[in-house]
Amino acid sequence: MRMFAMLSRKPFSVWSLIASLYTTQYLGLSFFSVALVAILRKQGAPLEQISSVYALGMIGACKFLWAPLVDKIRFTPRIGHFRGWLILMQSLLVVVLCAIASLDVQTDFGSVYLLCIVMALCGATQDIATDGLVCSILSKEERGIGNGIQTAGGMLGFMIGAGFVLMAYPSLGWRQSVLILALGTAVSLVQLLFFIEDELQIQKQSGLQAAARLVGFWRQPGMTSWLVMLLLFPMGITVAYSLLTPILVDNHWSLERIGFYVDVLGPVMGIASSLFAGWMISRHGRSFTMNYCLGMQLLSIAAVLFMAMGNVSTSMVVAAVMAHFLGYVPSVTMLSTLMMDHASKESPATDYTVQFSIYQFFAMGMGGTGMVMAGRLGYSATICAALACSALGGIFARFYVSSSAKKETRASVA
């Protein structure tokens, strides 16, 4: 973090706030969407009841529907536009988590689930406001750092909520575990109270104008090529990532081993690789980093292919997981940075969110498609197809980033 702060004019407190916001927004949701499944099943809950937990993840994917409201509705200048939204949402997250902690997860499941929906809505809105704030206060040179921190924060939040808190759950119990999540979420709230947001250039719009931006964004020149790039570049590695755990399960790995190597060791590597990718974008530029991401994508998919062929010794799996997170996570950081480049100063939250939501929907769809293909064609054939998609997406992405850089150079000269 201090190394990144040295590469920009922003004080360390700004970077620590960004890291905190991106981490705490995942704490509660990761625990309830992953750990709650294990807890309910352990208590004998039917699969039909457990399946409802996965619907919580879809709320975040739909956040583009109310992103224009976050751009439109303002708080007083003293509070700050996005700071006001963040204080409100962070406070609600803490309150909801405290309320959930007072309930019994089995006998009060209906109430817990309703509060989880409220928490998911608050977390998604907090994410919109955080993205809008980061888009507004970071310069183009600093966005690589910001998105490296964003990806790392998300992985850290997931690792804490779905990993460490779940591991401590048998000793702590329901109430103490959820209160720990509430306490962690409150950290960002304290930081926000001391943060001063400068006046931003958010455009005043009517409700209809704000909603129309969801469509109008894609009508701008060059957006068709960007949409193709946004969907095509991560396609192959998303398919490969969805098959990582099923391959290990089919090769008789225990859930405990999979959880450690994929959900703990993998995110640790992901945190390091996302920060490295963010530094690389800010230091060496987007074109250079795109080449790195493409090479690491191909390497990581090849590592999963090697596992699919039956090479699942512990050392091989460790190497494959490390390679995969070295390829998957920097690609997310790269795409997030380019999304911010396309976001306007007038409606940053809406512009960024509508891009990320499309990417998120498509990634979830490709994960499911990869499962179906593997069931019909087998793991190896599916991963070979993913490898081909990654190469094709990489070629298009390399062309897109290079052409964009040339246009910017000609514009600056003119």
C-alpha atoms as one frame of an Amber mdcrd trajectory, in Angstrom:
protein
   0.000   0.000   0.000   2.744   2.488   0.866   4.593   1.551  -2.326   1.453
   2.445  -4.308   0.983   5.676  -2.374   4.493   6.700  -3.424   3.409   6.415
  -7.094   0.640   9.010  -6.678  -0.130  12.301  -4.996  -2.976  10.830  -2.969
  -2.344  10.498   0.779  -2.089   7.043   2.285  -5.414   7.549   4.073  -7.232
   7.672   0.717  -5.716   4.387  -0.439  -6.450   2.710   2.900 -10.087   3.876
   2.680 -10.436   2.477  -0.844  -8.936  -0.832   0.283 -11.208  -0.942   3.326
 -14.399  -0.192   1.357 -13.710  -2.867  -1.243 -12.874  -5.397   1.486 -15.775
  -4.792   3.875 -18.449  -4.862   1.164 -17.669  -8.574   0.713 -17.410  -9.617
   4.363 -21.070 -10.276   5.125 -22.169 -11.386   1.656 -19.333 -13.891   1.259
 -20.098 -15.412   4.651 -23.817 -15.787   3.954 -23.502 -16.913   0.324 -20.785
 -19.502   1.009 -20.511 -20.269   4.703 -24.268 -20.205   5.327 -24.697 -23.053
   2.846 -22.305 -25.241   4.813 -23.834 -24.268   8.165 -27.425 -24.960   7.058
 -26.511 -28.308   5.519 -24.609 -29.278   8.631 -27.777 -28.581  10.634 -29.805
 -30.812   8.303 -31.587 -28.131   6.247 -33.125 -29.434   2.973 -31.386 -28.585
  -0.312 -34.470 -26.680  -1.491 -34.033 -24.247   1.390 -30.291 -23.977   0.892
 -30.638 -23.230  -2.825 -32.339 -19.911  -2.010 -29.043 -18.630  -0.589 -27.476
 -18.530  -4.059 -30.089 -16.002  -5.214 -28.355 -13.421  -3.023 -25.499 -13.260
  -5.513 -27.830 -12.157  -8.304 -28.728  -8.945  -6.462 -25.269  -7.524  -7.023
 -25.436  -8.375 -10.717 -28.621  -6.263 -11.030 -27.190  -3.166  -9.344 -26.995
  -1.275 -12.646 -30.783  -0.829 -12.367 -30.444   1.670  -9.502 -26.933   2.993
 -10.202 -28.395   6.170 -11.833 -30.046   7.013  -8.496 -26.651   7.065  -6.796
 -25.411   9.566  -9.390 -28.604  11.628  -9.223 -29.479  11.855  -5.501 -27.057
  14.118  -3.653 -26.343  14.873  -0.049 -25.258  18.275   1.216 -21.843  19.540
   0.018 -20.528  19.287   3.585 -21.312  15.563   3.681 -20.214  14.850   0.125
 -21.995  13.122  -2.765 -20.584   9.589  -2.669 -19.387   9.920   0.926 -22.999
  10.458   2.005 -24.128   7.300   0.222 -21.229   5.342   1.692 -21.862   6.464
   5.275 -25.539   5.541   4.916 -24.923   2.115   3.351 -22.031   1.210   5.648
 -24.159   2.101   8.677 -27.049  -0.018   7.410 -24.706  -2.956   6.808 -23.517
  -2.821  10.402 -27.082  -2.520  11.760 -28.375  -5.407   9.616 -25.489  -7.663
  10.641 -26.153  -6.918  14.312 -29.837  -7.751  13.773 -28.944 -11.051  12.068
 -26.621 -11.916  14.958 -29.573 -11.718  17.368 -31.528 -14.405  15.449 -31.252
 -18.173  15.291 -30.199 -19.264  11.819 -32.342 -22.409  11.862 -35.558 -21.425
  13.628 -35.559 -17.854  12.262 -34.333 -18.685   8.748 -37.075 -16.632   7.063
 -36.119 -13.484   8.977 -32.400 -14.145   8.463 -32.945 -14.546   4.729 -34.958
 -11.314   4.436 -32.240  -9.426   6.296 -29.652 -11.019   4.002 -31.552  -9.583
   1.019 -31.439  -6.137   2.663 -27.727  -6.622   3.319 -27.104  -7.630  -0.312
 -28.969  -4.517  -1.542 -26.964  -2.282   0.804 -23.710  -3.965  -0.201 -24.483
  -3.541  -3.914 -25.347   0.145  -3.401 -22.183   0.627  -1.380 -20.257  -0.906
  -4.288 -21.875   1.527  -6.755 -20.945   4.502  -4.566 -17.413   3.207  -4.001
 -16.851   2.751  -7.740 -18.254   6.221  -8.400 -15.973   7.766  -5.781 -12.880
   5.951  -7.077 -13.667   6.878 -10.705 -14.018  10.525  -9.658 -10.997  11.019
  -7.408  -8.349   8.921  -9.183  -6.468  10.168 -12.215  -5.969   7.927 -15.230
  -2.437   7.123 -14.038  -3.767   6.065 -10.616  -6.617   3.834 -11.819  -4.395
   0.802 -12.223  -3.431   1.074  -8.559  -7.059   1.633  -7.569  -8.306  -1.417
  -9.423  -5.471  -3.551  -8.131  -6.610  -2.605  -4.637 -10.246  -3.212  -5.621
  -9.594  -6.777  -6.760  -7.301  -7.521  -3.821  -9.851  -6.096  -1.374 -12.619
  -8.250  -2.804 -10.489 -11.365  -2.461  -9.435 -10.451   1.067 -13.070  -9.871
   2.065 -14.065 -13.203   0.558 -11.192 -14.987   2.264 -12.116 -13.526   5.662
 -15.896 -13.952   5.391 -16.081 -17.307   3.611 -12.808 -18.730   4.895 -11.499
 -17.623   8.265 -14.840 -16.836   9.919 -16.232 -20.176   8.720 -13.180 -21.956
  10.138 -13.755 -20.245  13.493 -17.521 -20.822  13.454 -17.493 -24.153  15.376
 -15.737 -22.405  18.277 -17.445 -19.012  18.107 -21.000 -19.948  17.195 -23.515
 -17.976  15.124 -23.844 -14.792  17.192 -20.150 -14.149  17.746 -19.252 -14.968
  14.119 -21.758 -12.473  12.696 -20.785  -9.801  15.231 -17.182 -10.141  14.069
 -18.391  -9.420  10.524 -20.287  -6.360  11.826 -17.193  -5.124  13.644 -15.059
  -5.537  10.536 -17.644  -3.678   8.438 -17.636  -0.809  10.947 -13.941  -0.162
  10.248 -14.787   1.542   6.934 -17.504   3.590   8.634 -14.975   5.064  11.055
 -12.626   5.922   8.171 -15.460   7.610   6.254 -16.201   9.905   9.189 -12.697
  11.394   8.849 -12.680  11.477   5.017 -13.382  14.788   3.228 -14.751  14.476
  -0.298 -13.937  17.265  -2.741 -16.759  18.721  -4.812 -17.268  16.515  -7.864
 -18.425  17.230 -11.422 -21.541  15.063 -11.226 -24.077  16.315 -13.755 -27.549
  17.252 -12.514 -30.070  15.083 -14.349 -33.769  14.308 -14.232 -34.803  10.780
 -13.317 -35.501   9.977 -16.976 -32.144  11.349 -18.105 -30.303   9.340 -15.454
 -32.070   6.091 -16.458 -31.492   6.809 -20.170 -27.746   6.827 -19.494 -27.868
   3.021 -19.086 -28.600   2.777 -22.820 -26.979   6.013 -23.949 -23.584   4.887
 -22.651 -23.430   2.130 -25.285 -24.429   4.517 -28.089 -21.184   6.445 -27.826
 -18.572   6.051 -30.614 -16.390   2.965 -30.231 -18.606   1.245 -27.664 -19.415
  -1.739 -29.913 -15.736  -2.708 -30.075 -15.382  -2.180 -26.337 -18.386  -4.417
 -25.629 -16.899  -7.198 -27.780 -13.593  -6.788 -25.954 -15.321  -6.803 -22.547
 -17.068 -10.099 -23.261 -14.467 -11.904 -25.358 -11.261 -11.276 -23.412 -12.238
 -13.047 -20.133 -14.302 -15.826 -21.766 -11.698 -18.597 -21.830 -10.278 -18.127
 -18.358 -13.773 -17.831 -16.832 -14.684 -21.251 -18.236 -11.432 -22.753 -16.927
 -11.950 -21.249 -13.467 -15.450 -22.750 -13.196 -13.993 -26.239 -13.735 -11.175
 -26.001 -11.211 -13.138 -27.294  -8.198 -15.181 -29.990 -10.055 -11.956 -31.466
 -11.431 -10.560 -31.841  -7.927 -13.831 -33.285  -6.583 -13.905 -35.876  -9.367
 -10.331 -36.818  -8.489 -11.433 -37.557  -4.878 -10.011 -34.494  -3.185 -11.695
 -33.757   0.147 -13.651 -30.535   0.544 -11.243 -29.427   3.279  -8.247 -29.738
   0.949 -10.076 -28.009  -1.888 -11.144 -25.204   0.453  -7.581 -24.618   1.626
  -5.810 -24.742  -1.737  -8.494 -23.068  -3.893 -10.270 -20.710  -1.438  -7.369
 -19.728   0.828  -4.071 -20.257  -1.001  -5.626 -19.097  -4.296  -6.943 -15.757
  -2.955  -3.620 -15.079  -1.193  -1.912 -15.408  -4.555  -4.735 -13.409  -6.126
  -4.231 -10.509  -3.708  -0.531 -10.356  -4.556  -1.111 -10.651  -8.317  -3.853
  -7.997  -8.370  -1.645  -5.480  -6.566   1.213  -6.335  -8.925  -1.050  -5.870
 -11.952  -2.250  -2.526 -10.593   1.332  -1.374 -10.121   2.217  -2.584 -13.611
  -0.661  -0.660 -15.221   0.336   2.552 -13.461   4.063   2.091 -14.120   4.178
   0.529 -17.599   0.794   1.357 -19.121  -2.239  -0.558 -20.344  -0.757  -1.976
 -23.551   2.218  -3.577 -21.790   0.025  -4.994 -19.015  -2.441  -6.416 -21.548
   0.370  -8.501 -23.034   1.214  -9.773 -19.553  -2.433 -10.657 -18.854  -2.751
 -12.534 -22.133   0.370 -14.596 -21.478  -0.687 -15.435 -17.926  -4.199 -16.367
 -19.087  -2.845 -18.920 -21.541  -0.470 -20.312 -18.900  -3.207 -20.612 -16.278
  -5.667 -22.358 -18.604  -2.916 -24.756 -19.651  -2.317 -25.534 -15.964  -6.008
 -26.425 -15.493  -5.824 -28.591 -18.626  -2.874 -30.434 -17.092  -5.022 -31.145
 -14.009  -7.913 -32.326 -16.187  -5.588 -34.931 -17.678  -5.208 -36.540 -14.243
  -2.193 -34.706 -12.826  -3.632 -33.861  -9.409  -0.752 -34.412  -7.011  -0.550
 -31.808  -4.264   2.479 -30.099  -5.799   0.786 -29.989  -9.218  -2.444 -28.574
  -7.809  -0.540 -25.909  -5.852   1.327 -24.913  -9.016  -1.888 -24.926 -11.078
  -3.827 -22.854  -8.534  -0.996 -20.337  -8.282  -0.752 -20.092 -12.070  -4.498
 -19.751 -12.406  -4.818 -16.896  -9.935  -1.796 -15.231 -11.531  -3.755 -15.236
 -14.791  -7.363 -14.741 -13.723  -7.014 -11.916 -11.209  -4.795  -9.531 -13.248
  -7.293  -9.837 -16.105 -10.096  -8.635 -13.811  -7.879  -5.759 -12.639  -7.097
  -4.821 -16.232 -10.737  -4.853 -17.320 -11.816  -2.831 -14.270  -9.219  -0.194
 -15.103 -10.460   0.068 -18.689 -14.046   0.342 -17.398 -13.014   3.342 -15.338
 -11.330   4.849 -18.392 -14.699   4.701 -20.174 -16.646   6.210 -17.240 -17.501
   9.911 -17.555 -17.001  12.544 -14.863 -20.688  13.447 -15.134 -22.125   9.994
 -14.284 -19.226   7.803 -13.059 -21.235   5.401 -10.876 -23.731   4.600 -13.642
 -21.106   4.263 -16.379 -18.848   1.954 -14.411 -21.677  -0.160 -12.989 -23.419
  -0.780 -16.325 -20.135  -2.085 -17.746 -19.301  -4.272 -14.765 -22.830  -5.701
 -14.556 -22.711  -6.849 -18.175 -19.310  -8.400 -17.558 -20.594 -10.080 -14.375
 -23.713 -11.485 -16.029 -21.690 -12.844 -18.929 -19.040 -14.342 -16.647 -21.702
 -16.150 -14.600 -23.271 -17.428 -17.803 -19.953 -18.646 -19.163 -19.240 -20.453
 -15.894 -22.507 -22.371 -16.273 -21.838 -22.977 -19.971 -18.435 -24.418 -19.114
 -20.083 -26.893 -16.737 -22.561 -28.003 -19.424 -19.825 -28.370 -22.039 -17.668
 -30.384 -19.657 -20.593 -32.707 -18.933 -21.065 -33.408 -22.639 -17.557 -33.109
 -24.079 -15.354 -33.829 -21.076 -12.965 -31.585 -19.161 -10.049 -31.700 -21.602
 -12.063 -30.792 -24.702 -13.824 -27.952 -22.874 -10.569 -26.505 -21.574  -8.987
 -26.750 -25.034 -11.933 -24.722 -26.339 -11.362 -22.239 -23.500  -7.715 -22.002
 -24.520  -8.729 -21.167 -28.094 -11.232 -18.560 -26.863  -8.562 -16.989 -24.686
  -6.157 -16.723 -27.617  -8.844 -15.170 -29.829  -9.919 -12.775 -27.084  -6.312
 -11.845 -26.413  -5.670 -10.977 -30.046  -8.752  -8.745 -30.162  -7.892  -7.159
 -26.797  -4.321  -6.451 -27.894  -5.605  -4.774 -31.052  -8.213  -2.788 -29.109
  -5.803  -1.444 -26.488  -3.167  -0.558 -29.106  -5.670   1.263 -31.307  -7.052
   3.145 -28.291  -3.537   4.217 -27.294  -2.865   5.495 -30.839  -6.116   7.499
 -30.840  -5.191   9.112 -27.519  -1.717   9.968 -28.843  -3.155  11.596 -31.980
  -5.688  13.501 -29.874  -3.013  14.837 -27.514  -0.806  15.914 -30.451  -3.748
  17.666 -32.109
